[in-house]
Amino acid sequence: MKNIFFASILFTVITNSSANCDFKKPNDILDLVKKNHPNISINNSKISVLKKTIEVAKQVPNPELDADSSVGDSIEGSVFSASVSIKHTLELGGKRSSRIDVARNILKTETAISKHKNQVTIIDVVLKLHRLRQVYELIPLYEESLNAFLKILKTIRRRQSLSPEQQVERATLELATSDYRLKISRLKSDRINLSKHLSFYTGTKCIIPLNALPYNVNLSEKFTSKYNYKGHAKLNAAKYALNLAKANLKLENSNAYSNLQIGPTYAFEKVNISNTNTFGIALTIDLPLFNTNKGGKAKATREIQTAKIHLKNVESESKLDLESWIAKYNQFRNSLKTIANKNELEKKHQKIEALFRRGIISTSLVIESHRQLIEFSNTRFDFEQGAVEALWNIYKINGEIGTKKL
């Protein structure tokens, strides 16, 4: 019975693990990254902590209890006296409401900052997903070229004597094969590194398969000259920072008022056999003779000016960044649409391979054709990465990154 119980638990764990590793499309990975990426998790956790600061700001001071007693002698006889007072602190000048307002604006500012950081993290993951797919595609190209070079090299090495041209061919092929072996090794290392990190970002220990990676770059987006950057988290953070500076000034103004402590008092005095009971009101307040918090108010006023300058700069930068990213996206988009796509490239590749197998292409052309194929692929991938980076940064500035899919 015990074995059956443990077997059922093991089956459940394996089933759940398999379900988590069932990546069928890029958005399966991206959705898990949004939930489990360490940086995103930490940022969200910090916001949860900041939410509690509002509760802290709402707290009011506890009442104070003062009590004392004394015993002595007088000409009238023995004397015993005791007194007790309860004083409650009244925060004058709206300190509590100002403190709550500051806490709320801190939360808004930090939430916007965390949102911006999370968006930067998502863009980094999207670029890594595209790069992993590119690495998956590059490795076979290098391996196929390497095999082609090795076949030619094997044929040349079988010959008893070599002409000067053949000796050059052999030396060139030996260099090319060594170079491609190193590049294949580096690409495989990159594949492991990218796959493991992406797996870590999803919160799983799954291998990222090729069919779950984004196959193409989105080149269908069109952006007009009407720029929308009002949803930029960085800009919103600057706006909230200005509101926070204003709230701090309000708090500093309220701190110029002294707190009032007020409450009932009771005193008892006994002299021989006579008793005296007295009741009254206790009141304590600081006299604002030497300090009206001028320094705090001056500092808060300067912080408002600084926040206004920062907001103006961020707004200008947001517009400039959006214009730059749109220009970059359009440039890469137009370039990628004019060059050969993957299917056309594969047809040319197959044609070259067919001619090579028929033995009607010289060794130098074989080397050059493979080199050009790989160089073209690398250039295309660089343009793809540029287009992806520009597109998702546009989403970030537009405030749309949370709704976009791969």
C-alpha atoms as a printed R data frame, in Angstrom:
    type eleno elety resid chain resno      x      y       z
1   ATOM     1    CA   MET     A     1  0.000  0.000   0.000
2   ATOM     2    CA   LYS     A     2  2.858  2.356   0.912
3   ATOM     3    CA   ASN     A     3  4.611  1.607  -2.399
4   ATOM     4    CA   ILE     A     4  1.439  2.434  -4.306
5   ATOM     5    CA   PHE     A     5  1.180  5.758  -2.447
6   ATOM     6    CA   PHE     A     6  4.761  6.769  -3.256
7   ATOM     7    CA   ALA     A     7  4.346  5.642  -6.864
8   ATOM     8    CA   SER     A     8  1.270  7.836  -7.248
9   ATOM     9    CA   ILE     A     9  3.178 10.837  -5.863
10  ATOM    10    CA   LEU     A    10  6.097 10.191  -8.231
11  ATOM    11    CA   PHE     A    11  3.709  9.905 -11.176
12  ATOM    12    CA   THR     A    12  2.070 13.209 -10.241
13  ATOM    13    CA   VAL     A    13  5.443 14.972 -10.008
14  ATOM    14    CA   ILE     A    14  6.589 13.567 -13.356
15  ATOM    15    CA   THR     A    15  3.279 14.482 -14.983
16  ATOM    16    CA   ASN     A    16  3.427 18.047 -13.678
17  ATOM    17    CA   SER     A    17  7.059 18.389 -14.786
18  ATOM    18    CA   SER     A    18  6.172 17.137 -18.253
19  ATOM    19    CA   ALA     A    19  3.273 19.578 -18.422
20  ATOM    20    CA   ASN     A    20  5.572 22.470 -17.535
21  ATOM    21    CA   CYS     A    21  8.003 21.360 -20.245
22  ATOM    22    CA   ASP     A    22  5.351 21.122 -22.935
23  ATOM    23    CA   PHE     A    23  6.487 24.161 -24.896
24  ATOM    24    CA   LYS     A    24  4.594 24.258 -28.179
25  ATOM    25    CA   LYS     A    25  4.949 27.923 -29.098
26  ATOM    26    CA   PRO     A    26  7.090 30.916 -28.131
27  ATOM    27    CA   ASN     A    27  4.334 32.517 -26.060
28  ATOM    28    CA   ASP     A    28  4.290 29.471 -23.758
29  ATOM    29    CA   ILE     A    29  7.856 30.348 -22.821
30  ATOM    30    CA   LEU     A    30  7.215 34.096 -22.650
31  ATOM    31    CA   ASP     A    31  4.197 33.656 -20.337
32  ATOM    32    CA   LEU     A    32  6.259 31.581 -17.916
33  ATOM    33    CA   VAL     A    33  9.078 34.117 -18.037
34  ATOM    34    CA   LYS     A    34  6.663 36.901 -17.043
35  ATOM    35    CA   LYS     A    35  5.654 34.858 -14.008
36  ATOM    36    CA   ASN     A    36  8.931 33.284 -12.928
37  ATOM    37    CA   HIS     A    37 11.868 35.399 -14.102
38  ATOM    38    CA   PRO     A    38 13.996 36.154 -11.006
39  ATOM    39    CA   ASN     A    39 14.246 39.884 -11.733
40  ATOM    40    CA   ILE     A    40 10.504 40.192 -12.324
41  ATOM    41    CA   SER     A    41  9.728 38.181  -9.187
42  ATOM    42    CA   ILE     A    42 12.021 40.377  -7.075
43  ATOM    43    CA   ASN     A    43 10.537 43.597  -8.478
44  ATOM    44    CA   ASN     A    44  6.995 42.388  -7.822
45  ATOM    45    CA   SER     A    45  7.962 41.332  -4.309
46  ATOM    46    CA   LYS     A    46  9.395 44.786  -3.593
47  ATOM    47    CA   ILE     A    47  6.093 46.354  -4.639
48  ATOM    48    CA   SER     A    48  4.236 44.046  -2.260
49  ATOM    49    CA   VAL     A    49  6.473 45.314   0.545
50  ATOM    50    CA   LEU     A    50  5.888 48.948  -0.414
51  ATOM    51    CA   LYS     A    51  2.124 48.453  -0.257
52  ATOM    52    CA   LYS     A    52  2.523 47.872   3.478
53  ATOM    53    CA   THR     A    53  4.140 51.299   3.911
54  ATOM    54    CA   ILE     A    54  0.698 52.848   3.422
55  ATOM    55    CA   GLU     A    55 -0.540 50.908   6.430
56  ATOM    56    CA   VAL     A    56  2.490 52.156   8.378
57  ATOM    57    CA   ALA     A    57  1.723 55.742   7.355
58  ATOM    58    CA   LYS     A    58 -1.866 55.375   8.587
59  ATOM    59    CA   GLN     A    59 -0.753 54.487  12.105
60  ATOM    60    CA   VAL     A    60 -1.533 56.969  14.878
61  ATOM    61    CA   PRO     A    61  0.522 57.448  18.057
62  ATOM    62    CA   ASN     A    62 -0.512 55.490  21.150
63  ATOM    63    CA   PRO     A    63 -1.870 57.376  24.191
64  ATOM    64    CA   GLU     A    64  0.666 58.125  26.917
65  ATOM    65    CA   LEU     A    65  0.084 57.217  30.551
66  ATOM    66    CA   ASP     A    66  1.835 59.250  33.289
67  ATOM    67    CA   ALA     A    67  1.571 58.229  36.961
68  ATOM    68    CA   ASP     A    68  3.498 59.141  40.089
69  ATOM    69    CA   SER     A    69  3.085 58.943  43.859
70  ATOM    70    CA   SER     A    70  4.924 60.251  46.948
71  ATOM    71    CA   VAL     A    71  4.898 59.758  50.707
72  ATOM    72    CA   GLY     A    72  6.138 62.247  53.326
73  ATOM    73    CA   ASP     A    73  5.523 64.063  56.600
74  ATOM    74    CA   SER     A    74  4.237 67.558  57.326
75  ATOM    75    CA   ILE     A    75  3.242 69.523  60.426
76  ATOM    76    CA   GLU     A    76 -0.248 68.262  59.798
77  ATOM    77    CA   GLY     A    77  0.883 64.640  59.835
78  ATOM    78    CA   SER     A    78  1.806 61.995  57.266
79  ATOM    79    CA   VAL     A    79  1.151 62.882  53.632
80  ATOM    80    CA   PHE     A    80  0.448 60.564  50.676
81  ATOM    81    CA   SER     A    81 -0.169 61.886  47.170
82  ATOM    82    CA   ALA     A    82 -0.659 60.257  43.780
83  ATOM    83    CA   SER     A    83 -1.522 61.493  40.314
84  ATOM    84    CA   VAL     A    84 -2.285 59.917  36.924
85  ATOM    85    CA   SER     A    85 -2.856 61.379  33.467
86  ATOM    86    CA   ILE     A    86 -3.608 59.950  30.024
87  ATOM    87    CA   LYS     A    87 -2.539 62.091  27.077
88  ATOM    88    CA   HIS     A    88 -3.350 61.487  23.430
89  ATOM    89    CA   THR     A    89 -1.184 62.981  20.675
90  ATOM    90    CA   LEU     A    90 -2.974 65.053  18.063
91  ATOM    91    CA   GLU     A    91 -0.854 65.484  14.912
92  ATOM    92    CA   LEU     A    92 -1.645 69.039  13.897
93  ATOM    93    CA   GLY     A    93 -1.158 70.448  10.411
94  ATOM    94    CA   GLY     A    94 -2.436 67.336   8.594
95  ATOM    95    CA   LYS     A    95  0.696 65.283   9.256
96  ATOM    96    CA   ARG     A    96 -1.053 61.927   8.998
97  ATOM    97    CA   SER     A    97 -2.843 62.659   5.713
98  ATOM    98    CA   SER     A    98  0.390 64.091   4.268
99  ATOM    99    CA   ARG     A    99  2.318 61.028   5.385
100 ATOM   100    CA   ILE     A   100 -0.226 58.741   3.717
101 ATOM   101    CA   ASP     A   101 -0.061 60.808   0.521
102 ATOM   102    CA   VAL     A   102  3.747 60.465   0.476
103 ATOM   103    CA   ALA     A   103  3.514 56.686   0.954
104 ATOM   104    CA   ARG     A   104  0.999 56.353  -1.875
105 ATOM   105    CA   ASN     A   105  3.150 58.388  -4.260
106 ATOM   106    CA   ILE     A   106  6.216 56.349  -3.331
107 ATOM   107    CA   LEU     A   107  4.252 53.216  -4.203
108 ATOM   108    CA   LYS     A   108  3.137 54.666  -7.566
109 ATOM   109    CA   THR     A   109  6.655 55.812  -8.443
110 ATOM   110    CA   GLU     A   110  8.327 52.524  -7.518
111 ATOM   111    CA   THR     A   111  5.597 50.535  -9.296
112 ATOM   112    CA   ALA     A   112  6.270 52.455 -12.520
113 ATOM   113    CA   ILE     A   113 10.038 51.986 -12.098
114 ATOM   114    CA   SER     A   114  9.569 48.240 -11.513
115 ATOM   115    CA   LYS     A   115  7.301 48.019 -14.545
116 ATOM   116    CA   HIS     A   116 10.008 49.634 -16.680
117 ATOM   117    CA   LYS     A   117 12.632 47.222 -15.326
118 ATOM   118    CA   ASN     A   118 10.339 44.256 -16.034
119 ATOM   119    CA   GLN     A   119  9.826 45.466 -19.603
120 ATOM   120    CA   VAL     A   120 13.590 45.709 -20.144
121 ATOM   121    CA   THR     A   121 13.877 42.136 -18.829
122 ATOM   122    CA   ILE     A   122 11.169 40.922 -21.237
123 ATOM   123    CA   ILE     A   123 12.934 42.553 -24.201
124 ATOM   124    CA   ASP     A   124 16.174 40.835 -23.195
125 ATOM   125    CA   VAL     A   125 14.380 37.459 -23.080
126 ATOM   126    CA   VAL     A   126 12.707 38.033 -26.471
127 ATOM   127    CA   LEU     A   127 16.108 38.790 -28.019
128 ATOM   128    CA   LYS     A   128 17.575 35.660 -26.418
129 ATOM   129    CA   LEU     A   129 14.714 33.537 -27.803
130 ATOM   130    CA   HIS     A   130 15.357 34.812 -31.324
131 ATOM   131    CA   ARG     A   131 19.107 34.357 -30.911
132 ATOM   132    CA   LEU     A   132 18.674 30.763 -29.731
133 ATOM   133    CA   ARG     A   133 16.623 30.002 -32.828
134 ATOM   134    CA   GLN     A   134 19.356 31.550 -34.966
135 ATOM   135    CA   VAL     A   135 22.013 29.443 -33.251
136 ATOM   136    CA   TYR     A   136 19.915 26.327 -33.897
137 ATOM   137    CA   GLU     A   137 19.835 27.268 -37.598
138 ATOM   138    CA   LEU     A   138 23.492 28.229 -37.865
139 ATOM   139    CA   ILE     A   139 24.952 25.014 -36.457
140 ATOM   140    CA   PRO     A   140 23.700 22.789 -39.335
141 ATOM   141    CA   LEU     A   141 24.998 25.317 -41.880
142 ATOM   142    CA   TYR     A   142 28.472 25.201 -40.374
143 ATOM   143    CA   GLU     A   143 28.357 21.406 -39.993
144 ATOM   144    CA   GLU     A   144 27.259 20.916 -43.595
145 ATOM   145    CA   SER     A   145 30.029 23.222 -44.823
146 ATOM   146    CA   LEU     A   146 32.539 21.401 -42.631
147 ATOM   147    CA   ASN     A   147 31.481 18.012 -44.020
148 ATOM   148    CA   ALA     A   148 31.774 19.318 -47.572
149 ATOM   149    CA   PHE     A   149 35.281 20.623 -46.891
150 ATOM   150    CA   LEU     A   150 36.298 17.347 -45.225
151 ATOM   151    CA   LYS     A   151 35.139 15.327 -48.245
152 ATOM   152    CA   ILE     A   152 37.207 17.449 -50.603
153 ATOM   153    CA   LEU     A   153 40.176 17.363 -48.227
154 ATOM   154    CA   LYS     A   154 39.942 13.590 -47.957
155 ATOM   155    CA   THR     A   155 40.030 13.277 -51.733
156 ATOM   156    CA   ILE     A   156 43.051 15.593 -52.030
157 ATOM   157    CA   ARG     A   157 44.977 13.754 -49.302
158 ATOM   158    CA   ARG     A   158 44.605 10.458 -51.175
159 ATOM   159    CA   ARG     A   159 46.583 11.741 -54.108
160 ATOM   160    CA   GLN     A   160 50.226 10.723 -54.295
161 ATOM   161    CA   SER     A   161 51.474 14.038 -55.586
162 ATOM   162    CA   LEU     A   162 49.909 17.453 -55.560
163 ATOM   163    CA   SER     A   163 50.332 20.361 -57.875
164 ATOM   164    CA   PRO     A   164 51.083 23.767 -56.337
165 ATOM   165    CA   GLU     A   165 47.429 24.724 -56.824
166 ATOM   166    CA   GLN     A   166 46.267 21.550 -55.069
167 ATOM   167    CA   GLN     A   167 48.696 22.169 -52.215
168 ATOM   168    CA   VAL     A   168 47.170 25.612 -51.753
169 ATOM   169    CA   GLU     A   169 43.708 24.055 -51.861
170 ATOM   170    CA   ARG     A   170 44.663 21.549 -49.177
171 ATOM   171    CA   ALA     A   171 46.160 24.242 -46.922
172 ATOM   172    CA   THR     A   172 43.115 26.461 -47.453
173 ATOM   173    CA   LEU     A   173 40.725 23.618 -46.626
174 ATOM   174    CA   GLU     A   174 42.689 22.680 -43.524
175 ATOM   175    CA   LEU     A   175 42.438 26.259 -42.289
176 ATOM   176    CA   ALA     A   176 38.738 26.415 -43.164
177 ATOM   177    CA   THR     A   177 37.928 23.135 -41.399
178 ATOM   178    CA   SER     A   178 39.808 24.210 -38.274
179 ATOM   179    CA   ASP     A   179 38.030 27.564 -38.291
180 ATOM   180    CA   TYR     A   180 34.584 25.967 -38.735
181 ATOM   181    CA   ARG     A   181 35.224 23.418 -35.980
182 ATOM   182    CA   LEU     A   182 35.976 26.258 -33.572
183 ATOM   183    CA   LYS     A   183 32.889 28.193 -34.664
184 ATOM   184    CA   ILE     A   184 30.668 25.116 -34.290
185 ATOM   185    CA   SER     A   185 32.057 24.569 -30.808
186 ATOM   186    CA   ARG     A   186 31.343 28.185 -29.883
187 ATOM   187    CA   LEU     A   187 27.813 28.004 -31.290
188 ATOM   188    CA   LYS     A   188 27.063 24.838 -29.346
189 ATOM   189    CA   SER     A   189 28.360 26.524 -26.221
190 ATOM   190    CA   ASP     A   190 26.085 29.505 -26.949
191 ATOM   191    CA   ARG     A   191 23.161 27.144 -27.474
192 ATOM   192    CA   ILE     A   192 23.711 25.500 -24.083
193 ATOM   193    CA   ASN     A   193 24.167 28.854 -22.361
194 ATOM   194    CA   LEU     A   194 21.065 30.426 -23.918
195 ATOM   195    CA   SER     A   195 18.917 27.346 -23.388
196 ATOM   196    CA   LYS     A   196 19.892 26.956 -19.733
197 ATOM   197    CA   HIS     A   197 19.349 30.626 -18.943
198 ATOM   198    CA   LEU     A   198 15.986 30.703 -20.715
199 ATOM   199    CA   SER     A   199 14.989 27.540 -18.880
200 ATOM   200    CA   PHE     A   200 16.000 29.210 -15.610
201 ATOM   201    CA   TYR     A   201 13.965 32.294 -16.493
202 ATOM   202    CA   THR     A   202 10.853 30.132 -16.991
203 ATOM   203    CA   GLY     A   203 11.268 28.624 -13.531
204 ATOM   204    CA   THR     A   204 11.650 25.121 -14.982
205 ATOM   205    CA   LYS     A   205 14.459 22.745 -15.880
206 ATOM   206    CA   CYS     A   206 13.226 22.178 -19.389
207 ATOM   207    CA   ILE     A   207 15.180 22.042 -22.617
208 ATOM   208    CA   ILE     A   208 14.014 24.781 -24.973
209 ATOM   209    CA   PRO     A   209 13.159 23.022 -28.270
210 ATOM   210    CA   LEU     A   210 13.562 24.608 -31.682
211 ATOM   211    CA   ASN     A   211  9.844 24.329 -32.519
212 ATOM   212    CA   ALA     A   212  8.971 26.486 -29.484
213 ATOM   213    CA   LEU     A   213 11.168 29.377 -30.605
214 ATOM   214    CA   PRO     A   214  9.951 32.322 -32.730
215 ATOM   215    CA   TYR     A   215 10.438 31.274 -36.354
216 ATOM   216    CA   ASN     A   216 10.080 34.688 -37.960
217 ATOM   217    CA   VAL     A   217 10.459 38.319 -37.033
218 ATOM   218    CA   ASN     A   218  7.275 40.370 -37.010
219 ATOM   219    CA   LEU     A   219  7.628 42.716 -39.966
220 ATOM   220    CA   SER     A   220  3.918 43.502 -40.307
221 ATOM   221    CA   GLU     A   221  3.834 46.437 -37.901
222 ATOM   222    CA   LYS     A   222  3.445 49.907 -39.379
223 ATOM   223    CA   PHE     A   223  3.971 53.063 -37.368
224 ATOM   224    CA   THR     A   224  2.713 56.486 -38.367
225 ATOM   225    CA   SER     A   225  4.282 59.850 -37.655
226 ATOM   226    CA   LYS     A   226  1.862 60.326 -34.746
227 ATOM   227    CA   TYR     A   227  3.943 59.233 -31.795
228 ATOM   228    CA   ASN     A   228  2.372 57.869 -28.628
229 ATOM   229    CA   TYR     A   229  4.707 57.746 -25.658
230 ATOM   230    CA   LYS     A   230  2.300 58.668 -22.862
231 ATOM   231    CA   GLY     A   231  2.148 55.060 -21.714
232 ATOM   232    CA   HIS     A   232  5.919 54.835 -21.227
233 ATOM   233    CA   ALA     A   233  6.557 53.473 -17.733
234 ATOM   234    CA   LYS     A   234  9.728 55.537 -17.380
235 ATOM   235    CA   LEU     A   235  7.785 58.718 -18.182
236 ATOM   236    CA   ASN     A   236  5.031 57.774 -15.750
237 ATOM   237    CA   ALA     A   237  7.651 57.176 -13.060
238 ATOM   238    CA   ALA     A   238  8.949 60.724 -13.606
239 ATOM   239    CA   LYS     A   239  5.403 62.103 -13.318
240 ATOM   240    CA   TYR     A   240  4.814 60.214 -10.089
241 ATOM   241    CA   ALA     A   241  8.200 61.396  -8.809
242 ATOM   242    CA   LEU     A   242  7.026 65.003  -9.280
243 ATOM   243    CA   ASN     A   243  3.820 64.245  -7.376
244 ATOM   244    CA   LEU     A   244  5.947 62.629  -4.673
245 ATOM   245    CA   ALA     A   245  8.090 65.765  -4.391
246 ATOM   246    CA   LYS     A   246  4.937 67.866  -4.003
247 ATOM   247    CA   ALA     A   247  3.626 65.469  -1.367
248 ATOM   248    CA   ASN     A   248  6.941 65.745   0.500
249 ATOM   249    CA   LEU     A   249  6.627 69.532   0.520
250 ATOM   250    CA   LYS     A   250  3.135 69.210   1.952
251 ATOM   251    CA   LEU     A   251  4.510 66.899   4.641
252 ATOM   252    CA   GLU     A   252  7.335 69.301   5.480
253 ATOM   253    CA   ASN     A   253  4.796 72.142   5.804
254 ATOM   254    CA   SER     A   254  2.744 70.043   8.185
255 ATOM   255    CA   ASN     A   255  5.874 69.245  10.204
256 ATOM   256    CA   ALA     A   256  6.147 72.973  10.955
257 ATOM   257    CA   TYR     A   257  3.181 72.534  13.291
258 ATOM   258    CA   SER     A   258  3.793 71.175  16.781
259 ATOM   259    CA   ASN     A   259  1.979 68.106  18.003
260 ATOM   260    CA   LEU     A   260 -0.549 68.605  20.783
261 ATOM   261    CA   GLN     A   261 -0.802 66.178  23.679
262 ATOM   262    CA   ILE     A   262 -4.042 66.443  25.634
263 ATOM   263    CA   GLY     A   263 -5.929 64.262  28.073
264 ATOM   264    CA   PRO     A   264 -7.585 63.998  31.517
265 ATOM   265    CA   THR     A   265 -5.666 64.068  34.813
266 ATOM   266    CA   TYR     A   266 -6.564 62.865  38.276
267 ATOM   267    CA   ALA     A   267 -4.722 63.628  41.553
268 ATOM   268    CA   PHE     A   268 -5.292 62.223  45.048
269 ATOM   269    CA   GLU     A   269 -3.809 63.595  48.262
270 ATOM   270    CA   LYS     A   270 -4.226 62.276  51.818
271 ATOM   271    CA   VAL     A   271 -3.100 64.232  54.880
272 ATOM   272    CA   ASN     A   272 -3.820 62.344  58.117
273 ATOM   273    CA   ILE     A   273 -7.484 61.529  57.774
274 ATOM   274    CA   SER     A   274 -8.433 64.148  55.171
275 ATOM   275    CA   ASN     A   275 -8.553 63.221  51.456
276 ATOM   276    CA   THR     A   276 -8.438 65.527  48.429
277 ATOM   277    CA   ASN     A   277 -9.430 64.519  44.884
278 ATOM   278    CA   THR     A   278 -8.713 66.772  41.927
279 ATOM   279    CA   PHE     A   279 -9.580 66.419  38.254
280 ATOM   280    CA   GLY     A   280 -8.287 68.393  35.290
281 ATOM   281    CA   ILE     A   281 -6.944 68.510  31.755
282 ATOM   282    CA   ALA     A   282 -3.270 68.002  30.850
283 ATOM   283    CA   LEU     A   283 -1.927 69.740  27.757
284 ATOM   284    CA   THR     A   284  1.548 69.648  26.220
285 ATOM   285    CA   ILE     A   285  2.694 71.453  23.068
286 ATOM   286    CA   ASP     A   286  6.051 72.569  21.695
287 ATOM   287    CA   LEU     A   287  6.391 76.312  21.254
288 ATOM   288    CA   PRO     A   288  7.597 77.116  17.698
289 ATOM   289    CA   LEU     A   289 10.095 79.726  18.794
290 ATOM   290    CA   PHE     A   290 13.340 78.430  17.312
291 ATOM   291    CA   ASN     A   291 12.313 75.958  14.623
292 ATOM   292    CA   THR     A   292  9.518 76.131  12.071
293 ATOM   293    CA   ASN     A   293 11.108 73.551   9.718
294 ATOM   294    CA   LYS     A   294 12.325 76.136   7.219
295 ATOM   295    CA   GLY     A   295 15.193 73.874   6.187
296 ATOM   296    CA   GLY     A   296 12.907 70.934   5.440
297 ATOM   297    CA   LYS     A   297 10.512 73.106   3.442
298 ATOM   298    CA   ALA     A   298 13.345 74.685   1.438
299 ATOM   299    CA   LYS     A   299 14.794 71.271   0.617
300 ATOM   300    CA   ALA     A   300 11.390 69.939  -0.483
301 ATOM   301    CA   THR     A   301 10.870 73.007  -2.699
302 ATOM   302    CA   ARG     A   302 14.204 72.370  -4.431
303 ATOM   303    CA   GLU     A   303 13.267 68.727  -4.931
304 ATOM   304    CA   ILE     A   304 10.124 69.830  -6.780
305 ATOM   305    CA   GLN     A   305 12.224 71.921  -9.172
306 ATOM   306    CA   THR     A   306 14.566 68.963  -9.729
307 ATOM   307    CA   ALA     A   307 11.613 66.633 -10.380
308 ATOM   308    CA   LYS     A   308 10.168 69.080 -12.923
309 ATOM   309    CA   ILE     A   309 13.479 69.232 -14.799
310 ATOM   310    CA   HIS     A   310 13.742 65.427 -14.720
311 ATOM   311    CA   LEU     A   311 10.182 65.039 -16.044
312 ATOM   312    CA   LYS     A   312 10.859 67.464 -18.891
313 ATOM   313    CA   ASN     A   313 14.049 65.618 -19.837
314 ATOM   314    CA   VAL     A   314 12.401 62.182 -19.700
315 ATOM   315    CA   GLU     A   315  9.505 63.380 -21.843
316 ATOM   316    CA   SER     A   316 11.892 64.765 -24.468
317 ATOM   317    CA   GLU     A   317 13.977 61.589 -24.321
318 ATOM   318    CA   SER     A   318 10.887 59.381 -24.674
319 ATOM   319    CA   LYS     A   319  9.842 61.197 -27.840
320 ATOM   320    CA   LEU     A   320 13.380 61.063 -29.214
321 ATOM   321    CA   ASP     A   321 13.779 57.362 -28.382
322 ATOM   322    CA   LEU     A   322 10.451 56.509 -29.984
323 ATOM   323    CA   GLU     A   323 11.374 58.356 -33.186
324 ATOM   324    CA   SER     A   324 14.759 56.605 -33.262
325 ATOM   325    CA   TRP     A   325 13.350 53.121 -32.650
326 ATOM   326    CA   ILE     A   326 10.641 53.599 -35.309
327 ATOM   327    CA   ALA     A   327 13.239 54.778 -37.830
328 ATOM   328    CA   LYS     A   328 15.463 51.820 -36.984
329 ATOM   329    CA   TYR     A   329 12.579 49.339 -37.214
330 ATOM   330    CA   ASN     A   330 11.470 50.691 -40.596
331 ATOM   331    CA   GLN     A   331 15.026 50.582 -41.911
332 ATOM   332    CA   PHE     A   332 15.622 46.973 -40.834
333 ATOM   333    CA   ARG     A   333 12.104 45.986 -41.913
334 ATOM   334    CA   ASN     A   334 12.580 47.343 -45.426
335 ATOM   335    CA   SER     A   335 16.000 45.725 -45.717
336 ATOM   336    CA   LEU     A   336 14.765 42.311 -44.592
337 ATOM   337    CA   LYS     A   337 11.853 42.453 -47.030
338 ATOM   338    CA   THR     A   338 14.096 43.138 -49.998
339 ATOM   339    CA   ILE     A   339 16.653 40.389 -49.422
340 ATOM   340    CA   ALA     A   340 16.110 36.669 -49.969
341 ATOM   341    CA   ASN     A   341 13.923 34.966 -47.424
342 ATOM   342    CA   LYS     A   342 14.649 31.608 -45.808
343 ATOM   343    CA   ASN     A   343 12.886 29.555 -48.473
344 ATOM   344    CA   GLU     A   344 14.658 31.313 -51.343
345 ATOM   345    CA   LEU     A   345 17.960 30.970 -49.535
346 ATOM   346    CA   GLU     A   346 17.400 27.255 -48.999
347 ATOM   347    CA   LYS     A   347 16.605 26.729 -52.712
348 ATOM   348    CA   LYS     A   348 19.858 28.437 -53.708
349 ATOM   349    CA   HIS     A   349 21.707 26.383 -51.144
350 ATOM   350    CA   GLN     A   350 20.285 23.108 -52.474
351 ATOM   351    CA   LYS     A   351 21.133 24.098 -56.031
352 ATOM   352    CA   ILE     A   352 24.734 24.802 -55.080
353 ATOM   353    CA   GLU     A   353 24.977 21.489 -53.245
354 ATOM   354    CA   ALA     A   354 23.570 19.631 -56.246
355 ATOM   355    CA   LEU     A   355 26.134 21.192 -58.557
356 ATOM   356    CA   PHE     A   356 28.877 20.434 -56.086
357 ATOM   357    CA   ARG     A   357 27.881 16.747 -55.897
358 ATOM   358    CA   ARG     A   358 28.045 16.585 -59.684
359 ATOM   359    CA   GLY     A   359 31.668 17.737 -59.453
360 ATOM   360    CA   ILE     A   360 31.330 20.713 -61.775
361 ATOM   361    CA   ILE     A   361 32.304 23.371 -59.208
362 ATOM   362    CA   SER     A   362 35.890 24.079 -58.248
363 ATOM   363    CA   THR     A   363 37.092 23.760 -54.677
364 ATOM   364    CA   SER     A   364 37.634 27.503 -54.349
365 ATOM   365    CA   LEU     A   365 34.030 28.143 -55.412
366 ATOM   366    CA   VAL     A   366 32.753 25.556 -52.952
367 ATOM   367    CA   ILE     A   367 34.619 27.274 -50.125
368 ATOM   368    CA   GLU     A   368 33.477 30.706 -51.242
369 ATOM   369    CA   SER     A   369 29.829 29.667 -51.707
370 ATOM   370    CA   HIS     A   370 29.638 28.176 -48.201
371 ATOM   371    CA   ARG     A   371 31.404 31.178 -46.733
372 ATOM   372    CA   GLN     A   372 28.998 33.552 -48.467
373 ATOM   373    CA   LEU     A   373 25.994 31.497 -47.340
374 ATOM   374    CA   ILE     A   374 27.057 31.627 -43.710
375 ATOM   375    CA   GLU     A   375 28.083 35.268 -43.895
376 ATOM   376    CA   PHE     A   376 24.726 36.169 -45.428
377 ATOM   377    CA   SER     A   377 22.906 34.193 -42.723
378 ATOM   378    CA   ASN     A   378 24.831 35.986 -39.978
379 ATOM   379    CA   THR     A   379 24.114 39.373 -41.552
380 ATOM   380    CA   ARG     A   380 20.430 38.531 -41.875
381 ATOM   381    CA   PHE     A   381 20.332 37.435 -38.244
382 ATOM   382    CA   ASP     A   382 21.961 40.713 -37.174
383 ATOM   383    CA   PHE     A   383 19.236 42.614 -39.008
384 ATOM   384    CA   GLU     A   384 16.576 40.395 -37.449
385 ATOM   385    CA   GLN     A   385 17.910 41.111 -33.974
386 ATOM   386    CA   GLY     A   386 17.949 44.829 -34.766
387 ATOM   387    CA   ALA     A   387 14.335 44.722 -35.970
388 ATOM   388    CA   VAL     A   388 13.208 42.738 -32.905
389 ATOM   389    CA   GLU     A   389 14.995 45.063 -30.506
390 ATOM   390    CA   ALA     A   390 13.500 48.143 -32.179
391 ATOM   391    CA   LEU     A   391  9.989 46.682 -32.334
392 ATOM   392    CA   TRP     A   392  9.822 45.659 -28.683
393 ATOM   393    CA   ASN     A   393 11.314 48.956 -27.539
394 ATOM   394    CA   ILE     A   394  8.528 50.696 -29.462
395 ATOM   395    CA   TYR     A   395  6.048 48.480 -27.606
396 ATOM   396    CA   LYS     A   396  7.743 49.474 -24.348
397 ATOM   397    CA   ILE     A   397  7.517 53.200 -24.996
398 ATOM   398    CA   ASN     A   398  3.934 52.879 -26.233
399 ATOM   399    CA   GLY     A   399  3.012 51.009 -23.056
400 ATOM   400    CA   GLU     A   400  1.847 47.983 -25.067
401 ATOM   401    CA   ILE     A   401  4.538 45.443 -24.224
402 ATOM   402    CA   GLY     A   402  2.310 43.599 -21.753
403 ATOM   403    CA   THR     A   403 -0.262 42.729 -24.428
404 ATOM   404    CA   LYS     A   404  2.108 41.823 -27.260
405 ATOM   405    CA   LYS     A   405  2.884 38.265 -28.286
406 ATOM   406    CA   LEU     A   406  5.728 36.660 -30.183
